[in-house]
Amino acid sequence: MSSIETLGGLQRRLNVSIPQPQLRGEIESRLKRLGRTAKVHGFRPGKVPFKIIEQQYGSQVHQEVLGESLQRSFAEAAKENKLQVAGYPQFEIKTVDANSPQIEYSATFEVYPEVVIKDISTESVERVTFALNEADVDHTLSTLRKQRAVFEKVTRAVQNEDQVRIDFTGKLNGVMFEGGESKDFSVVLGAGRMLPDFEKGVIGMNTGETKSFDMTFPADYHGKDVAGKQVTFTITLHNVEEPRLPEVDSEFAKSLGVADGDVSKLKAEIRDNLDREAQRRVKVRNKDNAMNVLLNAGQLEVPKALLDAEAQNLMQQTLRDMEGRGMKIPKGMQLPTDVFQERASKRVKLGLILAELVKKHNLQAKPEQIKALIQDYAQSYEHPEEVVRWYAGDPSRMREVENLVLEDNVVAWVQAGAKVSDKAVALNELMENN
């Protein structure tokens, strides 16, 4: 027999009992099996008296059997009462009498919330579009040429994109600040390595010249001692080199992996790669926009158990990312999970909304959709059939594709139901904001 109490919100308490003889029978059975192999000093294996086995292992076996019985009993009671349990229950044993015919216990837990998705016909969603043009290809070619530039010494004044070698000192109120001095420092102007105002102070200088100028650091500069403050830099210019860009010819094409040096093939590859990456980013932007609509339209209470678990996952993921960037993470290090609560809440809420939406509107990934997506992706490889087999050979990879298709179906559903405004974006905007 079982009974359910509502403790408020999503929290419930299930009161259940387990027959004590059933528990005792399982404990005795396990102890007997253990006695066949247990090694006890003074006895041969299999010849240890049951009483001694019970004395040495009884408490441990009792806890194991009780724990398993609670889990099994709870699962059966939850199924019987049609409860959708979120997270793990907390058990409390209420029976203290070892001779009682029943072991009564309670389990406190949360249930999944009711998810209500309001009408999205009044919601607005932006749909990003992109069309690749030849200027995008030419700009990428120009970038590739700059990356392979050879710098040659010149005697003229410094211009943007030159490589310079300088000494500099920076002072705040007449005192040199940390990180404000360097000698024989080489930098390519316009590459984004230095602050724009600093580079402006270098442009126009001639070799051997020394110059001082005032500059104000941005308010959000990472060096807190000088952020938002005016400093004085003194620069001595030692050397100026201008870039010599390679010609877009057969040798240039070969250096970029086109075996026969065909420049038209190089441009075609650049065009294909750019378009593929741009369309991927378009997809991400449109997915994010659609998910925001669903977050606004979804009404539900987030289970604390799921929220805490997701915050813990995000914390562990952050630690792994830090390690991946070369940071040394002490064993057992933890980060405060409260900083992940907002993101965790959004992810849990969105997951529950998507599950309800997919079920209600039959948005599951269809086999033909999964197959089409894999084949489309495989076309960017030299041997597409091998890529298709690679996906088919691993259920986890197939599930990843299935999830991508499901997301596409959800995005299409949102765009079909909400007020859509199309926005054409340029390549640089896509690359900057994703």
C-alpha positions as CSV (number, residue, x, y, z in Angstrom):
1,M,0.0,0.0,0.0
2,S,1.1,3.5,-0.7
3,S,-0.1,7.1,-0.2
4,I,1.0,10.4,-1.7
5,E,1.3,13.8,0.0
6,T,1.7,17.1,-1.9
7,L,4.2,19.2,0.0
8,G,3.9,22.3,-2.2
9,G,4.8,23.1,-5.8
10,L,6.4,20.1,-7.5
11,Q,7.4,18.3,-4.2
12,R,5.7,15.1,-3.2
13,R,6.1,12.6,-0.4
14,L,5.3,8.9,-1.1
15,N,4.6,6.7,1.9
16,V,5.2,3.0,1.3
17,S,5.9,-0.2,3.2
18,I,8.0,-3.3,2.4
19,P,7.2,-6.7,3.9
20,Q,10.0,-7.4,6.5
21,P,10.0,-11.2,5.9
22,Q,10.8,-10.5,2.2
23,L,13.8,-8.4,3.3
24,R,15.0,-11.0,5.8
25,G,14.8,-13.8,3.2
26,E,16.9,-11.9,0.7
27,I,19.5,-11.0,3.4
28,E,19.8,-14.7,4.5
29,S,20.1,-15.9,0.9
30,R,22.9,-13.5,0.1
31,L,24.8,-14.3,3.3
32,K,24.6,-18.0,2.5
33,R,26.0,-17.3,-1.0
34,L,28.7,-15.2,0.5
35,G,29.6,-18.0,2.9
36,R,30.6,-20.3,0.0
37,T,33.6,-18.1,-0.9
38,A,34.3,-15.9,2.2
39,K,37.8,-16.1,3.6
40,V,37.8,-16.1,7.4
41,H,40.9,-16.8,9.4
42,G,40.8,-20.3,10.9
43,F,38.2,-21.7,8.5
44,R,38.4,-23.3,5.0
45,P,36.4,-21.5,2.3
46,G,32.8,-22.8,2.4
47,K,33.1,-24.1,6.0
48,V,32.6,-20.8,7.9
49,P,29.7,-21.1,10.3
50,F,26.7,-19.0,9.2
51,K,26.7,-17.1,12.6
52,I,30.2,-15.9,11.9
53,I,29.4,-14.8,8.4
54,E,26.4,-13.0,9.8
55,Q,28.5,-11.2,12.4
56,Q,31.1,-10.1,9.9
57,Y,29.0,-9.3,6.9
58,G,25.4,-9.0,8.2
59,S,25.3,-5.2,8.5
60,Q,26.8,-4.6,5.1
61,V,24.5,-7.0,3.4
62,H,21.5,-5.6,5.3
63,Q,22.3,-2.1,4.0
64,E,22.7,-3.3,0.4
65,V,19.5,-5.3,0.4
66,L,17.6,-2.5,2.1
67,G,18.9,0.1,-0.4
68,E,18.0,-2.1,-3.4
69,S,14.6,-2.9,-1.9
70,L,13.8,0.8,-1.4
71,Q,14.7,1.7,-4.9
72,R,12.7,-1.2,-6.4
73,S,9.7,-0.5,-4.1
74,F,9.8,3.2,-4.9
75,A,9.9,2.6,-8.7
76,E,7.0,0.2,-8.5
77,A,4.9,2.6,-6.3
78,A,5.8,5.6,-8.6
79,K,4.6,3.6,-11.6
80,E,1.5,2.4,-9.9
81,N,0.6,6.0,-9.0
82,K,1.6,7.3,-12.5
83,L,4.2,9.7,-11.0
84,Q,6.9,11.2,-13.3
85,V,9.8,11.6,-10.9
86,A,12.3,14.4,-11.5
87,G,15.7,13.7,-9.9
88,Y,16.4,11.3,-7.1
89,P,14.2,10.7,-4.0
90,Q,15.3,11.2,-0.4
91,F,14.4,8.2,1.7
92,E,13.4,8.1,5.4
93,I,13.0,4.8,7.2
94,K,10.2,5.1,9.7
95,T,10.2,1.6,11.2
96,V,12.7,1.0,14.0
97,D,11.3,-2.3,15.3
98,A,13.3,-5.1,13.7
99,N,10.4,-7.5,14.5
100,S,7.8,-5.4,12.7
101,P,6.1,-7.2,9.9
102,Q,6.4,-4.2,7.6
103,I,9.2,-1.6,7.0
104,E,7.5,1.7,6.5
105,Y,9.4,4.4,4.7
106,S,8.8,7.7,3.0
107,A,10.4,9.1,-0.2
108,T,10.4,12.8,-0.8
109,F,11.0,13.9,-4.4
110,E,9.9,16.3,-7.2
111,V,7.7,15.5,-10.2
112,Y,8.0,16.9,-13.7
113,P,5.9,20.0,-14.1
114,E,2.9,20.5,-16.4
115,V,4.2,22.4,-19.5
116,V,1.9,24.9,-21.1
117,I,3.0,26.5,-24.4
118,K,0.9,29.5,-25.2
119,D,-0.1,30.5,-28.8
120,I,3.0,31.9,-30.6
121,S,1.1,33.6,-33.4
122,T,1.6,37.0,-31.7
123,E,5.3,36.3,-31.1
124,S,8.0,37.8,-33.4
125,V,11.0,35.9,-34.6
126,E,13.8,37.1,-36.7
127,R,14.9,34.8,-39.6
128,V,18.5,35.4,-40.7
129,T,19.3,35.0,-44.4
130,F,22.7,35.1,-46.2
131,A,23.8,35.0,-49.8
132,L,27.5,34.6,-50.6
133,N,28.9,37.1,-53.2
134,E,32.2,37.4,-55.0
135,A,33.3,40.2,-52.7
136,D,33.3,37.7,-49.8
137,V,35.5,35.4,-51.8
138,D,37.9,38.2,-52.8
139,H,38.1,39.4,-49.2
140,T,39.0,35.9,-48.0
141,L,41.6,35.7,-50.7
142,S,43.0,39.0,-49.5
143,T,43.1,37.8,-45.9
144,L,44.9,34.6,-47.0
145,R,47.5,36.7,-48.9
146,K,48.1,38.9,-45.8
147,Q,48.6,35.8,-43.7
148,R,51.4,34.7,-46.0
149,A,53.0,38.2,-46.4
150,V,56.7,38.7,-46.4
151,F,57.9,41.9,-44.7
152,E,60.7,44.0,-46.3
153,K,62.5,46.9,-44.7
154,V,61.6,50.4,-45.9
155,T,62.9,53.9,-45.1
156,R,59.6,55.8,-45.3
157,A,57.2,56.9,-42.5
158,V,55.1,54.2,-40.8
159,Q,51.8,53.2,-42.4
160,N,49.0,51.0,-41.3
161,E,49.7,47.2,-41.9
162,D,53.5,47.8,-41.6
163,Q,55.5,45.7,-39.2
164,V,57.4,47.9,-36.7
165,R,60.0,47.3,-34.1
166,I,59.8,49.7,-31.2
167,D,60.8,50.4,-27.6
168,F,58.0,51.9,-25.5
169,T,57.3,53.1,-21.9
170,G,54.0,54.0,-20.4
171,K,53.5,56.2,-17.4
172,L,50.5,57.0,-15.2
173,N,50.9,60.3,-13.3
174,G,54.6,60.1,-14.1
175,V,55.0,56.6,-12.7
176,M,55.6,53.6,-15.0
177,F,52.7,51.1,-14.7
178,E,52.8,47.3,-14.8
179,G,53.1,46.0,-18.3
180,G,53.8,49.5,-19.6
181,E,57.3,48.9,-20.9
182,S,58.9,46.8,-23.6
183,K,62.1,46.8,-25.7
184,D,62.5,45.6,-29.3
185,F,58.8,44.9,-29.5
186,S,57.6,43.8,-32.9
187,V,54.0,44.2,-34.0
188,V,52.0,44.5,-37.3
189,L,49.8,47.6,-37.2
190,G,46.1,47.0,-37.9
191,A,46.2,43.3,-36.8
192,G,44.3,44.1,-33.6
193,R,47.0,43.2,-31.2
194,M,47.4,46.7,-29.8
195,L,44.8,49.3,-28.9
196,P,43.9,51.6,-31.9
197,D,44.9,54.8,-30.1
198,F,48.4,53.3,-29.4
199,E,48.8,52.4,-33.1
200,K,47.7,55.9,-34.2
201,G,50.6,57.2,-32.1
202,V,53.1,55.0,-34.1
203,I,51.7,55.8,-37.6
204,G,53.7,58.6,-39.3
205,M,56.9,58.0,-37.3
206,N,60.3,57.6,-39.0
207,T,63.1,55.2,-38.1
208,G,65.2,56.5,-35.2
209,E,62.5,58.9,-34.1
210,T,61.3,59.2,-30.4
211,K,57.9,60.5,-29.7
212,S,55.6,61.0,-26.7
213,F,51.8,61.2,-26.7
214,D,48.9,60.9,-24.3
215,M,46.3,58.1,-24.5
216,T,43.2,57.1,-22.5
217,F,42.7,53.4,-21.9
218,P,39.1,52.1,-22.4
219,A,37.0,51.9,-19.3
220,D,36.6,48.1,-19.7
221,Y,40.4,47.5,-20.2
222,H,41.6,44.3,-18.5
223,G,44.4,46.2,-16.6
224,K,42.3,47.7,-13.8
225,D,45.2,50.0,-12.8
226,V,44.9,52.0,-16.0
227,A,41.3,51.3,-17.2
228,G,39.6,54.5,-18.1
229,K,42.7,56.6,-17.2
230,Q,45.0,58.8,-19.3
231,V,48.6,57.7,-19.6
232,T,51.7,59.0,-21.4
233,F,53.6,56.7,-23.8
234,T,57.1,57.4,-25.1
235,I,58.0,55.4,-28.2
236,T,61.3,54.9,-30.1
237,L,61.0,53.5,-33.6
238,H,63.9,51.2,-34.6
239,N,62.6,49.5,-37.8
240,V,59.8,49.7,-40.4
241,E,58.9,46.8,-42.8
242,E,56.1,46.8,-45.3
243,P,54.2,43.7,-46.3
244,R,54.8,42.1,-49.7
245,L,51.8,40.0,-50.6
246,P,52.1,36.8,-52.7
247,E,50.5,36.8,-56.1
248,V,47.3,34.8,-56.6
249,D,49.0,32.3,-58.9
250,S,49.7,28.6,-59.2
251,E,52.3,28.6,-56.4
252,F,49.9,30.4,-54.1
253,A,47.1,27.8,-54.9
254,K,49.5,24.9,-54.2
255,S,50.5,26.4,-50.9
256,L,46.8,26.3,-49.9
257,G,46.4,22.6,-50.8
258,V,45.3,22.7,-54.5
259,A,47.7,20.0,-55.9
260,D,47.6,21.1,-59.5
261,G,47.8,24.8,-58.7
262,D,44.5,25.7,-60.5
263,V,43.5,29.1,-59.2
264,S,39.9,28.6,-60.2
265,K,39.7,25.5,-58.1
266,L,41.1,27.4,-55.2
267,K,38.4,30.1,-55.5
268,A,35.8,27.4,-55.8
269,E,37.0,25.7,-52.6
270,I,37.0,29.0,-50.8
271,R,33.5,29.7,-52.0
272,D,32.2,26.3,-50.9
273,N,33.9,26.5,-47.5
274,L,32.7,30.1,-46.9
275,D,29.1,29.2,-47.8
276,R,29.1,26.1,-45.8
277,E,30.4,27.9,-42.7
278,A,28.1,30.9,-43.2
279,Q,25.0,28.6,-43.6
280,R,26.0,26.8,-40.4
281,R,26.1,30.1,-38.5
282,V,22.8,31.2,-40.1
283,K,21.3,28.0,-38.7
284,V,22.7,28.6,-35.2
285,R,21.3,32.2,-35.2
286,N,17.9,31.1,-36.4
287,K,17.8,28.3,-33.8
288,D,18.7,30.7,-31.0
289,N,16.0,33.1,-32.1
290,A,13.4,30.3,-32.3
291,M,14.4,28.9,-28.8
292,N,14.0,32.4,-27.3
293,V,10.4,32.5,-28.7
294,L,9.7,29.1,-27.0
295,L,11.2,30.3,-23.7
296,N,8.8,33.3,-23.8
297,A,5.9,31.1,-24.7
298,G,6.5,28.2,-22.3
299,Q,4.9,28.3,-18.8
300,L,6.2,25.9,-16.2
301,E,7.9,25.5,-12.9
302,V,11.5,24.2,-13.0
303,P,12.2,21.2,-10.7
304,K,15.0,22.1,-8.3
305,A,16.5,18.7,-8.6
306,L,17.0,19.1,-12.4
307,L,18.2,22.7,-11.9
308,D,20.9,21.6,-9.4
309,A,22.0,18.7,-11.6
310,E,22.3,21.0,-14.7
311,A,24.3,23.6,-12.7
312,Q,26.6,20.9,-11.6
313,N,27.1,19.7,-15.2
314,L,27.8,23.2,-16.4
315,M,30.4,23.6,-13.6
316,Q,32.1,20.4,-14.5
317,Q,32.1,21.4,-18.2
318,T,33.7,24.8,-17.3
319,L,36.5,23.0,-15.4
320,R,37.1,20.7,-18.4
321,D,37.2,23.7,-20.7
322,M,39.7,25.4,-18.4
323,E,41.9,22.3,-18.5
324,G,41.6,22.2,-22.3
325,R,43.0,25.7,-22.4
326,G,46.1,24.6,-20.5
327,M,45.1,25.7,-17.0
328,K,46.1,23.5,-14.1
329,I,43.0,22.5,-12.1
330,P,43.6,21.1,-8.6
331,K,42.1,17.7,-8.1
332,G,38.6,18.0,-6.6
333,M,38.3,21.7,-7.3
334,Q,34.8,23.0,-7.4
335,L,33.3,26.3,-8.6
336,P,30.3,28.0,-7.0
337,T,27.3,26.5,-8.8
338,D,25.2,29.7,-8.1
339,V,27.0,31.4,-11.0
340,F,25.5,28.7,-13.3
341,Q,22.0,28.8,-12.0
342,E,20.5,31.3,-14.6
343,R,22.0,29.4,-17.5
344,A,21.0,26.0,-16.0
345,S,17.4,27.2,-15.5
346,K,17.2,28.3,-19.1
347,R,18.6,25.0,-20.4
348,V,16.3,22.8,-18.1
349,K,13.2,24.9,-19.0
350,L,14.0,24.8,-22.7
351,G,14.5,21.0,-22.6
352,L,11.1,20.5,-20.9
353,I,9.4,22.8,-23.4
354,L,11.0,21.0,-26.4
355,A,10.0,17.6,-25.1
356,E,6.4,18.7,-24.7
357,L,6.4,20.4,-28.1
358,V,7.9,17.5,-30.0
359,K,5.4,15.1,-28.4
360,K,2.4,17.3,-28.9
361,H,3.1,18.2,-32.5
362,N,4.9,15.0,-33.7
363,L,8.2,16.8,-34.5
364,Q,10.4,13.8,-34.0
365,A,13.2,13.2,-36.5
366,K,12.1,11.0,-39.4
367,P,14.5,8.3,-40.7
368,E,14.5,10.0,-44.2
369,Q,15.5,13.4,-42.6
370,I,18.4,11.8,-40.7
371,K,19.6,10.1,-43.8
372,A,19.3,13.3,-45.9
373,L,21.3,15.3,-43.3
374,I,24.1,12.8,-43.1
375,Q,24.3,12.6,-46.9
376,D,24.4,16.3,-47.2
377,Y,27.2,16.6,-44.7
378,A,29.1,13.8,-46.3
379,Q,29.3,15.6,-49.7
380,S,32.0,17.9,-48.3
381,Y,34.4,14.9,-48.0
382,E,36.4,13.2,-50.7
383,H,34.7,9.8,-49.9
384,P,31.1,10.5,-48.9
385,E,30.2,6.8,-48.6
386,E,32.8,6.4,-45.9
387,V,31.4,9.2,-43.9
388,V,27.9,7.7,-44.1
389,R,29.2,4.4,-42.9
390,W,31.0,6.2,-40.0
391,Y,27.8,7.6,-38.8
392,A,25.8,4.5,-39.3
393,G,28.4,2.5,-37.3
394,D,27.9,4.4,-34.0
395,P,24.5,4.8,-32.3
396,S,25.7,7.9,-30.3
397,R,26.7,9.7,-33.6
398,M,23.3,8.8,-35.1
399,R,21.6,10.3,-32.0
400,E,23.6,13.5,-32.5
401,V,22.2,13.8,-36.0
402,E,18.7,12.9,-34.8
403,N,18.9,15.8,-32.3
404,L,20.0,18.2,-35.0
405,V,17.1,17.2,-37.2
406,L,14.7,17.5,-34.3
407,E,16.0,21.1,-33.7
408,D,15.5,21.9,-37.4
409,N,11.9,20.6,-37.1
410,V,11.3,22.8,-34.0
411,V,12.7,25.9,-35.7
412,A,10.5,25.3,-38.8
413,W,7.5,24.9,-36.5
414,V,8.3,28.2,-34.7
415,Q,8.9,30.1,-38.0
416,A,5.6,28.7,-39.4
417,G,3.6,29.8,-36.4
418,A,5.2,33.1,-35.3
419,K,5.4,36.5,-37.0
420,V,8.6,36.2,-39.1
421,S,10.8,39.1,-40.1
422,D,13.6,38.3,-42.5
423,K,17.0,39.9,-42.1
424,A,19.8,39.6,-44.7
425,V,23.2,39.7,-43.0
426,A,26.7,40.2,-44.3
427,L,29.5,37.6,-43.9
428,N,31.5,39.7,-41.5
429,E,28.5,40.1,-39.2
430,L,27.9,36.3,-39.2
431,M,31.6,35.6,-38.4
432,E,31.7,38.2,-35.6
433,N,28.6,37.2,-33.8
434,N,28.8,33.4,-33.6
